[in-house]
Amino acid sequence: MRSGVRAGVIDGAVAGCVAAALLVTGLSGQHSGTGLALLGYALLVVGGLALAARRRAPVVVLVVTGVCAVGYQAAGFDVPAVAYLFAVYAAVRAGHRAITVAASVVMLAALPLAALASGLHDTGEAFAQARGALELAWLIAAGAAGEALRQAERRADEAERSREETARRRADEERLRIARELHDSLTHQISIIKVQAEVAVHVARRRGEQVPEALLAIQEAGREATRELRATLEALRDDDTSPPRGLDHVAELVERARTNGLNATLTIEGQQHDVPAAVSRTVYRIVQESLTNITRHAAAATASVRIDCRPDTLAIRIDDDGKATPDAAPVPGVGLLGMRERVTALGGHLRAQPRREGGFTVQAELPVDRTS
């Protein structure tokens, strides 16, 4: 946005300078105050000011500056077609080479005729030929400059695309390497934990014994870890931008917390909209980590999850009635640090601390950019 404004300011400044130079050159000649002379002055100014739009409409500016140049030459103003040269440069730079060549051929034929019709160049054929050669040289130079810059910009764009492709390829390779490492190092161990827990639960039930709550929690955690690891590996391998778990799966987390003996509730306020994938994934991770900490460490009986869907912000609050007190703030662990990093990376902020009335609260606000 800033570069576009800066380019517009530069174009306007160049147009103003060219218009002023053409007008000063025209005023230096001897002209009566007739209507034809006034028209010539107007064409000098219009031809220069038209350059302000040379980036947005190079072909239109090419035609306007050409017509103005022929017009003020026919009105008796012996002023070089400087604005047209700028327009040639801009049109060729924009890639309109064929149109520029055709327009320049017409200009080379029309300018001498306009000058002869106004009686400017009645000093001989040699002078007219020299002037025509000079005009042709300036047109070629302007076109060559525009083409050279166009080629340089094209090569720069290709180099940028090549760098992006190289970076993307390296990221894909690194992502696959991480997926292989996760699979080799974690899948086997998690599978063993899951199988052993399920076997223990099965044996206890077969014997008619009461299954310990801790063993059931290990079983469910093993299943969840397996699902999460499988989803993570799929995301790493497939480069899928949609998260495997997100805002729509928060209710499952709350329900799972209930099955583990925690009286957990979920409240969603406001009108729920589609949110960016990164925000949705972060909400899920915040709720997941908070409920996990409550179940493992808080010794809480109840917990509440509240999500407030605002127009430009998604607010999350998780409260519990556990043993945390303001006088004994817990040391932040890896899970809390991970939550804070996720929220900060999205431009939000997170607050996690004991409540005055007892228990712990985790509050986060995530900006929602619906234009992205």
C-alpha positions as a Markdown table, in Angstrom:
| # | Residue | x | y | z |
|---|---|---|---|---|
| 1 | Met | 0.0 | 0.0 | 0.0 |
| 2 | Arg | 2.8 | 2.4 | 0.9 |
| 3 | Ser | 4.8 | 1.6 | -2.2 |
| 4 | Gly | 1.7 | 2.3 | -4.3 |
| 5 | Val | 1.2 | 5.7 | -2.7 |
| 6 | Arg | 4.9 | 6.5 | -3.1 |
| 7 | Ala | 4.7 | 5.5 | -6.8 |
| 8 | Gly | 1.7 | 7.8 | -7.3 |
| 9 | Val | 3.5 | 10.7 | -5.6 |
| 10 | Ile | 6.5 | 10.2 | -7.8 |
| 11 | Asp | 4.4 | 10.0 | -11.0 |
| 12 | Gly | 2.5 | 13.2 | -10.0 |
| 13 | Ala | 5.8 | 15.0 | -9.3 |
| 14 | Val | 7.3 | 13.9 | -12.6 |
| 15 | Ala | 4.1 | 14.9 | -14.5 |
| 16 | Gly | 4.1 | 18.3 | -12.8 |
| 17 | Cys | 7.8 | 19.0 | -13.6 |
| 18 | Val | 7.3 | 17.9 | -17.3 |
| 19 | Ala | 4.2 | 20.1 | -17.6 |
| 20 | Ala | 6.0 | 23.1 | -16.1 |
| 21 | Ala | 9.1 | 22.5 | -18.4 |
| 22 | Leu | 6.9 | 22.3 | -21.5 |
| 23 | Leu | 4.9 | 25.4 | -20.5 |
| 24 | Val | 8.1 | 27.4 | -19.8 |
| 25 | Thr | 9.5 | 26.4 | -23.2 |
| 26 | Gly | 6.3 | 27.3 | -24.9 |
| 27 | Leu | 6.2 | 30.7 | -23.1 |
| 28 | Ser | 9.7 | 31.5 | -24.2 |
| 29 | Gly | 8.5 | 31.7 | -27.9 |
| 30 | Gln | 6.7 | 34.6 | -29.5 |
| 31 | His | 3.0 | 33.9 | -29.6 |
| 32 | Ser | 0.0 | 36.2 | -29.8 |
| 33 | Gly | -2.9 | 35.9 | -27.4 |
| 34 | Thr | -5.1 | 34.2 | -30.0 |
| 35 | Gly | -7.3 | 31.3 | -29.4 |
| 36 | Leu | -4.9 | 29.0 | -31.2 |
| 37 | Ala | -2.1 | 30.1 | -28.9 |
| 38 | Leu | -4.2 | 29.5 | -25.8 |
| 39 | Leu | -5.0 | 26.0 | -27.2 |
| 40 | Gly | -1.3 | 25.4 | -27.6 |
| 41 | Tyr | -0.6 | 26.3 | -24.0 |
| 42 | Ala | -3.4 | 24.1 | -22.8 |
| 43 | Leu | -2.1 | 21.2 | -24.8 |
| 44 | Leu | 1.4 | 21.7 | -23.4 |
| 45 | Val | 0.0 | 21.4 | -19.8 |
| 46 | Val | -2.3 | 18.5 | -20.5 |
| 47 | Gly | 0.4 | 16.5 | -22.3 |
| 48 | Gly | 2.7 | 16.9 | -19.2 |
| 49 | Leu | 0.0 | 16.2 | -16.6 |
| 50 | Ala | -1.2 | 13.1 | -18.4 |
| 51 | Leu | 2.0 | 11.4 | -17.3 |
| 52 | Ala | 0.6 | 11.1 | -13.8 |
| 53 | Ala | -1.5 | 8.1 | -15.0 |
| 54 | Arg | 1.3 | 6.4 | -17.0 |
| 55 | Arg | 1.5 | 3.4 | -14.7 |
| 56 | Arg | -2.3 | 2.8 | -14.5 |
| 57 | Ala | -3.1 | 3.4 | -18.2 |
| 58 | Pro | 0.1 | 3.5 | -20.3 |
| 59 | Val | -1.6 | 3.1 | -23.7 |
| 60 | Val | -4.1 | 5.9 | -23.0 |
| 61 | Val | -1.3 | 8.2 | -21.8 |
| 62 | Leu | 0.7 | 7.3 | -25.0 |
| 63 | Val | -2.2 | 8.4 | -27.2 |
| 64 | Val | -3.0 | 11.5 | -25.2 |
| 65 | Thr | 0.6 | 12.8 | -25.1 |
| 66 | Gly | 1.0 | 12.0 | -28.8 |
| 67 | Val | -2.1 | 14.0 | -29.7 |
| 68 | Cys | -1.1 | 16.9 | -27.5 |
| 69 | Ala | 2.4 | 17.0 | -29.1 |
| 70 | Val | 0.9 | 17.0 | -32.6 |
| 71 | Gly | -1.6 | 19.6 | -31.5 |
| 72 | Tyr | 0.8 | 22.2 | -30.0 |
| 73 | Gln | 3.2 | 21.7 | -32.9 |
| 74 | Ala | 0.3 | 22.5 | -35.3 |
| 75 | Ala | -0.5 | 25.5 | -33.1 |
| 76 | Gly | 3.0 | 26.9 | -33.8 |
| 77 | Phe | 4.8 | 25.8 | -30.6 |
| 78 | Asp | 8.3 | 24.6 | -31.4 |
| 79 | Val | 8.5 | 22.4 | -28.2 |
| 80 | Pro | 10.0 | 18.9 | -28.2 |
| 81 | Ala | 7.6 | 16.0 | -27.5 |
| 82 | Val | 9.2 | 15.3 | -24.1 |
| 83 | Ala | 6.0 | 14.0 | -22.6 |
| 84 | Tyr | 5.5 | 11.6 | -25.4 |
| 85 | Leu | 9.0 | 10.2 | -24.8 |
| 86 | Phe | 8.1 | 9.5 | -21.2 |
| 87 | Ala | 4.9 | 7.8 | -22.4 |
| 88 | Val | 6.9 | 5.6 | -24.8 |
| 89 | Tyr | 9.2 | 4.6 | -22.0 |
| 90 | Ala | 6.2 | 3.7 | -19.7 |
| 91 | Ala | 4.3 | 1.8 | -22.4 |
| 92 | Val | 7.3 | -0.3 | -23.4 |
| 93 | Arg | 8.0 | -1.0 | -19.7 |
| 94 | Ala | 4.5 | -2.2 | -19.3 |
| 95 | Gly | 4.9 | -4.6 | -22.3 |
| 96 | His | 2.9 | -2.7 | -25.0 |
| 97 | Arg | 5.7 | -2.8 | -27.6 |
| 98 | Ala | 3.6 | -3.3 | -30.7 |
| 99 | Ile | 1.2 | -0.5 | -29.9 |
| 100 | Thr | 4.1 | 1.8 | -29.0 |
| 101 | Val | 5.9 | 1.1 | -32.3 |
| 102 | Ala | 2.7 | 1.7 | -34.3 |
| 103 | Ala | 2.0 | 4.9 | -32.4 |
| 104 | Ser | 5.6 | 6.1 | -32.8 |
| 105 | Val | 5.5 | 5.5 | -36.6 |
| 106 | Val | 2.3 | 7.7 | -36.8 |
| 107 | Met | 4.0 | 10.3 | -34.6 |
| 108 | Leu | 7.1 | 10.4 | -36.8 |
| 109 | Ala | 4.9 | 11.1 | -39.8 |
| 110 | Ala | 2.5 | 13.5 | -38.1 |
| 111 | Leu | 5.0 | 15.8 | -36.3 |
| 112 | Pro | 6.8 | 17.1 | -39.4 |
| 113 | Leu | 3.5 | 17.6 | -41.1 |
| 114 | Ala | 2.1 | 19.6 | -38.1 |
| 115 | Ala | 5.3 | 21.7 | -38.0 |
| 116 | Leu | 5.2 | 22.4 | -41.7 |
| 117 | Ala | 1.5 | 23.3 | -41.5 |
| 118 | Ser | 2.2 | 25.9 | -38.8 |
| 119 | Gly | 5.2 | 27.3 | -40.7 |
| 120 | Leu | 7.7 | 26.4 | -37.9 |
| 121 | His | 10.3 | 24.7 | -40.1 |
| 122 | Asp | 10.5 | 26.5 | -43.4 |
| 123 | Thr | 14.3 | 26.7 | -43.3 |
| 124 | Gly | 14.9 | 23.8 | -45.7 |
| 125 | Glu | 14.8 | 20.1 | -46.2 |
| 126 | Ala | 18.1 | 19.4 | -44.6 |
| 127 | Phe | 16.9 | 20.8 | -41.2 |
| 128 | Ala | 13.7 | 18.8 | -41.4 |
| 129 | Gln | 15.7 | 15.6 | -42.1 |
| 130 | Ala | 18.1 | 16.3 | -39.2 |
| 131 | Arg | 15.2 | 17.0 | -36.8 |
| 132 | Gly | 13.4 | 13.8 | -37.9 |
| 133 | Ala | 16.6 | 11.8 | -37.3 |
| 134 | Leu | 16.9 | 13.3 | -33.9 |
| 135 | Glu | 13.3 | 12.5 | -33.0 |
| 136 | Leu | 13.7 | 9.0 | -34.2 |
| 137 | Ala | 16.9 | 8.6 | -32.0 |
| 138 | Trp | 15.1 | 9.9 | -29.0 |
| 139 | Leu | 12.1 | 7.5 | -29.5 |
| 140 | Ile | 14.5 | 4.6 | -29.9 |
| 141 | Ala | 16.3 | 5.5 | -26.8 |
| 142 | Ala | 13.1 | 5.9 | -24.7 |
| 143 | Gly | 11.8 | 2.6 | -26.0 |
| 144 | Ala | 15.1 | 0.8 | -25.3 |
| 145 | Ala | 15.2 | 2.2 | -21.8 |
| 146 | Gly | 11.7 | 0.9 | -21.1 |
| 147 | Glu | 12.5 | -2.5 | -22.6 |
| 148 | Ala | 15.7 | -2.8 | -20.6 |
| 149 | Leu | 13.9 | -2.0 | -17.3 |
| 150 | Arg | 11.1 | -4.4 | -18.2 |
| 151 | Gln | 13.6 | -7.2 | -18.8 |
| 152 | Ala | 15.4 | -6.4 | -15.6 |
| 153 | Glu | 12.1 | -6.6 | -13.6 |
| 154 | Arg | 11.2 | -9.8 | -15.3 |
| 155 | Arg | 14.5 | -11.4 | -14.4 |
| 156 | Ala | 14.1 | -10.1 | -10.8 |
| 157 | Asp | 10.6 | -11.7 | -10.6 |
| 158 | Glu | 11.9 | -15.0 | -12.0 |
| 159 | Ala | 14.7 | -14.9 | -9.4 |
| 160 | Glu | 12.3 | -14.2 | -6.6 |
| 161 | Arg | 10.0 | -17.1 | -7.8 |
| 162 | Ser | 13.0 | -19.4 | -8.0 |
| 163 | Arg | 14.0 | -18.5 | -4.4 |
| 164 | Glu | 10.5 | -19.1 | -3.2 |
| 165 | Glu | 10.3 | -22.4 | -4.9 |
| 166 | Thr | 13.7 | -23.4 | -3.4 |
| 167 | Ala | 12.5 | -22.3 | 0.0 |
| 168 | Arg | 9.3 | -24.2 | -0.4 |
| 169 | Arg | 11.1 | -27.4 | -1.6 |
| 170 | Arg | 13.4 | -27.2 | 1.4 |
| 171 | Ala | 10.5 | -26.7 | 3.7 |
| 172 | Asp | 8.8 | -29.7 | 2.2 |
| 173 | Glu | 11.9 | -31.8 | 2.7 |
| 174 | Glu | 12.3 | -30.7 | 6.3 |
| 175 | Arg | 8.6 | -31.3 | 7.0 |
| 176 | Leu | 8.9 | -34.9 | 5.7 |
| 177 | Arg | 12.1 | -35.4 | 7.7 |
| 178 | Ile | 10.3 | -34.3 | 10.9 |
| 179 | Ala | 7.4 | -36.6 | 10.0 |
| 180 | Arg | 9.8 | -39.6 | 9.7 |
| 181 | Glu | 11.5 | -38.7 | 13.0 |
| 182 | Leu | 8.1 | -38.4 | 14.8 |
| 183 | His | 7.0 | -41.7 | 13.3 |
| 184 | Asp | 10.1 | -43.5 | 14.2 |
| 185 | Ser | 10.5 | -42.1 | 17.7 |
| 186 | Leu | 7.0 | -41.8 | 19.0 |
| 187 | Thr | 4.6 | -44.0 | 17.2 |
| 188 | His | 6.0 | -47.2 | 18.5 |
| 189 | Gln | 6.2 | -46.1 | 22.1 |
| 190 | Ile | 2.7 | -44.6 | 22.1 |
| 191 | Ser | 1.3 | -47.7 | 20.5 |
| 192 | Ile | 2.8 | -49.8 | 23.3 |
| 193 | Ile | 1.3 | -47.6 | 26.0 |
| 194 | Lys | -2.1 | -47.7 | 24.3 |
| 195 | Val | -2.0 | -51.5 | 23.9 |
| 196 | Gln | -0.8 | -52.2 | 27.4 |
| 197 | Ala | -3.5 | -49.9 | 28.9 |
| 198 | Glu | -6.2 | -51.6 | 26.8 |
| 199 | Val | -5.0 | -55.0 | 27.8 |
| 200 | Ala | -4.9 | -54.0 | 31.5 |
| 201 | Val | -8.5 | -52.7 | 31.3 |
| 202 | His | -9.7 | -55.8 | 29.5 |
| 203 | Val | -8.1 | -58.1 | 32.0 |
| 204 | Ala | -9.5 | -56.2 | 34.9 |
| 205 | Arg | -13.0 | -56.3 | 33.5 |
| 206 | Arg | -12.7 | -59.9 | 32.6 |
| 207 | Arg | -11.8 | -60.7 | 36.2 |
| 208 | Gly | -14.7 | -58.6 | 37.5 |
| 209 | Glu | -12.4 | -56.1 | 39.1 |
| 210 | Gln | -13.1 | -52.4 | 39.3 |
| 211 | Val | -10.9 | -50.6 | 36.7 |
| 212 | Pro | -8.9 | -47.8 | 38.3 |
| 213 | Glu | -9.8 | -44.3 | 37.0 |
| 214 | Ala | -6.1 | -43.7 | 36.4 |
| 215 | Leu | -5.9 | -46.7 | 34.1 |
| 216 | Leu | -9.0 | -45.5 | 32.2 |
| 217 | Ala | -7.4 | -42.1 | 31.8 |
| 218 | Ile | -4.2 | -43.7 | 30.5 |
| 219 | Gln | -6.2 | -45.7 | 28.0 |
| 220 | Glu | -8.1 | -42.6 | 26.8 |
| 221 | Ala | -4.9 | -40.5 | 26.7 |
| 222 | Gly | -3.2 | -43.2 | 24.6 |
| 223 | Arg | -6.1 | -43.2 | 22.1 |
| 224 | Glu | -6.1 | -39.4 | 21.9 |
| 225 | Ala | -2.3 | -39.3 | 21.5 |
| 226 | Thr | -2.5 | -41.8 | 18.7 |
| 227 | Arg | -5.2 | -39.8 | 16.9 |
| 228 | Glu | -3.2 | -36.5 | 17.4 |
| 229 | Leu | 0.0 | -38.1 | 16.2 |
| 230 | Arg | -1.7 | -39.6 | 13.2 |
| 231 | Ala | -3.3 | -36.2 | 12.3 |
| 232 | Thr | 0.0 | -34.4 | 12.8 |
| 233 | Leu | 1.9 | -36.8 | 10.6 |
| 234 | Glu | -0.8 | -36.5 | 7.9 |
| 235 | Ala | -0.6 | -32.7 | 8.1 |
| 236 | Leu | 3.2 | -32.8 | 7.8 |
| 237 | Arg | 3.1 | -35.1 | 4.8 |
| 238 | Asp | 0.2 | -33.6 | 3.0 |
| 239 | Asp | 0.9 | -29.9 | 3.6 |
| 240 | Asp | -2.8 | -29.5 | 4.3 |
| 241 | Thr | -3.6 | -25.9 | 5.5 |
| 242 | Ser | -6.7 | -27.0 | 7.3 |
| 243 | Pro | -6.0 | -28.2 | 10.9 |
| 244 | Pro | -7.0 | -31.7 | 11.9 |
| 245 | Arg | -8.4 | -30.3 | 15.1 |
| 246 | Gly | -9.9 | -26.9 | 15.6 |
| 247 | Leu | -12.7 | -24.8 | 17.1 |
| 248 | Asp | -15.4 | -27.3 | 16.0 |
| 249 | His | -13.8 | -30.0 | 18.1 |
| 250 | Val | -13.6 | -28.1 | 21.4 |
| 251 | Ala | -16.9 | -29.7 | 22.5 |
| 252 | Glu | -15.2 | -33.1 | 22.3 |
| 253 | Leu | -12.5 | -32.0 | 24.6 |
| 254 | Val | -15.0 | -30.8 | 27.2 |
| 255 | Glu | -17.0 | -34.1 | 26.9 |
| 256 | Arg | -13.8 | -36.1 | 27.3 |
| 257 | Ala | -13.0 | -34.1 | 30.5 |
| 258 | Arg | -16.4 | -35.0 | 31.8 |
| 259 | Thr | -15.7 | -38.7 | 31.3 |
| 260 | Asn | -12.6 | -38.3 | 33.3 |
| 261 | Gly | -14.6 | -37.1 | 36.3 |
| 262 | Leu | -14.3 | -33.3 | 35.8 |
| 263 | Asn | -17.6 | -31.3 | 35.8 |
| 264 | Ala | -16.7 | -29.3 | 32.7 |
| 265 | Thr | -19.1 | -26.9 | 30.9 |
| 266 | Leu | -18.8 | -25.2 | 27.5 |
| 267 | Thr | -20.4 | -21.8 | 26.7 |
| 268 | Ile | -20.1 | -20.2 | 23.3 |
| 269 | Glu | -21.3 | -16.6 | 23.0 |
| 270 | Gly | -21.8 | -14.4 | 20.0 |
| 271 | Gln | -22.3 | -15.5 | 16.4 |
| 272 | Gln | -19.8 | -18.1 | 15.4 |
| 273 | His | -18.1 | -17.4 | 12.1 |
| 274 | Asp | -15.4 | -19.1 | 10.0 |
| 275 | Val | -12.0 | -18.2 | 11.5 |
| 276 | Pro | -8.5 | -18.7 | 10.0 |
| 277 | Ala | -7.1 | -22.1 | 10.4 |
| 278 | Ala | -4.3 | -21.0 | 12.6 |
| 279 | Val | -6.7 | -19.3 | 15.1 |
| 280 | Ser | -9.0 | -22.3 | 15.1 |
| 281 | Arg | -6.1 | -24.7 | 15.8 |
| 282 | Thr | -4.8 | -22.4 | 18.6 |
| 283 | Val | -8.2 | -22.3 | 20.3 |
| 284 | Tyr | -8.3 | -26.1 | 20.3 |
| 285 | Arg | -4.8 | -26.3 | 21.7 |
| 286 | Ile | -5.4 | -23.8 | 24.5 |
| 287 | Val | -8.5 | -25.6 | 25.7 |
| 288 | Gln | -6.9 | -29.0 | 25.4 |
| 289 | Glu | -3.8 | -27.9 | 27.4 |
| 290 | Ser | -5.9 | -26.1 | 30.0 |
| 291 | Leu | -8.2 | -29.1 | 30.6 |
| 292 | Thr | -5.3 | -31.4 | 30.7 |
| 293 | Asn | -3.6 | -29.3 | 33.3 |
| 294 | Ile | -6.8 | -29.1 | 35.3 |
| 295 | Thr | -7.2 | -32.9 | 35.3 |
| 296 | Arg | -3.7 | -33.7 | 36.2 |
| 297 | His | -2.6 | -30.9 | 38.5 |
| 298 | Ala | -5.4 | -28.7 | 39.8 |
| 299 | Ala | -7.4 | -31.1 | 41.9 |
| 300 | Ala | -10.4 | -29.3 | 40.7 |
| 301 | Ala | -14.1 | -30.5 | 40.7 |
| 302 | Thr | -15.4 | -28.1 | 38.1 |
| 303 | Ala | -14.1 | -26.2 | 35.1 |
| 304 | Ser | -15.8 | -23.9 | 32.7 |
| 305 | Val | -14.8 | -23.1 | 29.1 |
| 306 | Arg | -16.2 | -19.9 | 27.6 |
| 307 | Ile | -15.6 | -18.8 | 24.0 |
| 308 | Asp | -16.8 | -15.3 | 23.0 |
| 309 | Cys | -17.0 | -14.8 | 19.2 |
| 310 | Arg | -16.6 | -11.1 | 18.6 |
| 311 | Pro | -16.5 | -9.4 | 15.2 |
| 312 | Asp | -12.8 | -9.0 | 15.1 |
| 313 | Thr | -11.6 | -11.1 | 18.1 |
| 314 | Leu | -12.0 | -14.5 | 19.5 |
| 315 | Ala | -11.8 | -14.6 | 23.3 |
| 316 | Ile | -11.3 | -17.8 | 25.3 |
| 317 | Arg | -11.5 | -18.2 | 29.0 |
| 318 | Ile | -11.0 | -21.4 | 31.0 |
| 319 | Asp | -11.6 | -21.3 | 34.8 |
| 320 | Asp | -11.4 | -24.0 | 37.5 |
| 321 | Asp | -11.9 | -24.3 | 41.2 |
| 322 | Gly | -8.7 | -26.1 | 41.9 |
| 323 | Lys | -6.1 | -25.6 | 44.6 |
| 324 | Ala | -4.2 | -22.7 | 43.0 |
| 325 | Thr | -4.2 | -19.5 | 45.1 |
| 326 | Pro | -2.9 | -16.0 | 44.4 |
| 327 | Asp | -0.2 | -16.5 | 47.2 |
| 328 | Ala | 1.3 | -19.6 | 45.5 |
| 329 | Ala | 1.4 | -19.0 | 41.8 |
| 330 | Pro | 2.5 | -22.1 | 39.9 |
| 331 | Val | 5.7 | -22.2 | 37.9 |
| 332 | Pro | 4.9 | -22.0 | 34.1 |
| 333 | Gly | 5.5 | -25.3 | 32.4 |
| 334 | Val | 6.1 | -26.3 | 28.9 |
| 335 | Gly | 2.4 | -26.4 | 28.1 |
| 336 | Leu | 1.7 | -22.9 | 29.3 |
| 337 | Leu | 4.8 | -21.6 | 27.4 |
| 338 | Gly | 3.6 | -23.3 | 24.3 |
| 339 | Met | 0.2 | -21.7 | 24.6 |
| 340 | Arg | 1.8 | -18.2 | 25.0 |
| 341 | Glu | 4.0 | -18.7 | 22.0 |
| 342 | Arg | 1.0 | -19.8 | 19.8 |
| 343 | Val | -1.1 | -16.8 | 20.9 |
| 344 | Thr | 1.8 | -14.3 | 20.5 |
| 345 | Ala | 2.6 | -15.6 | 17.1 |
| 346 | Leu | -1.0 | -14.7 | 16.0 |
| 347 | Gly | -0.8 | -11.2 | 17.4 |
| 348 | Gly | -2.9 | -11.9 | 20.5 |
| 349 | His | -2.2 | -12.0 | 24.2 |
| 350 | Leu | -2.7 | -14.6 | 26.9 |
| 351 | Arg | -3.1 | -14.3 | 30.7 |
| 352 | Ala | -2.8 | -17.3 | 32.9 |
| 353 | Gln | -2.8 | -16.8 | 36.7 |
| 354 | Pro | -4.6 | -17.9 | 39.9 |
| 355 | Arg | -8.0 | -16.4 | 40.6 |
| 356 | Arg | -8.7 | -14.4 | 43.7 |
| 357 | Glu | -11.5 | -16.7 | 44.7 |
| 358 | Gly | -9.3 | -19.7 | 44.2 |
| 359 | Gly | -8.6 | -21.8 | 41.3 |
| 360 | Phe | -6.8 | -20.9 | 38.0 |
| 361 | Thr | -7.9 | -19.0 | 34.9 |
| 362 | Val | -6.5 | -19.0 | 31.4 |
| 363 | Gln | -7.7 | -16.1 | 29.2 |
| 364 | Ala | -6.6 | -15.4 | 25.6 |
| 365 | Glu | -7.7 | -13.0 | 22.9 |
| 366 | Leu | -6.9 | -13.8 | 19.3 |
| 367 | Pro | -7.4 | -11.3 | 16.5 |
| 368 | Val | -9.5 | -12.6 | 13.6 |
| 369 | Asp | -8.6 | -11.1 | 10.2 |
| 370 | Arg | -11.6 | -12.2 | 8.0 |
| 371 | Thr | -10.0 | -10.6 | 4.9 |
| 372 | Ser | -7.1 | -13.1 | 4.9 |
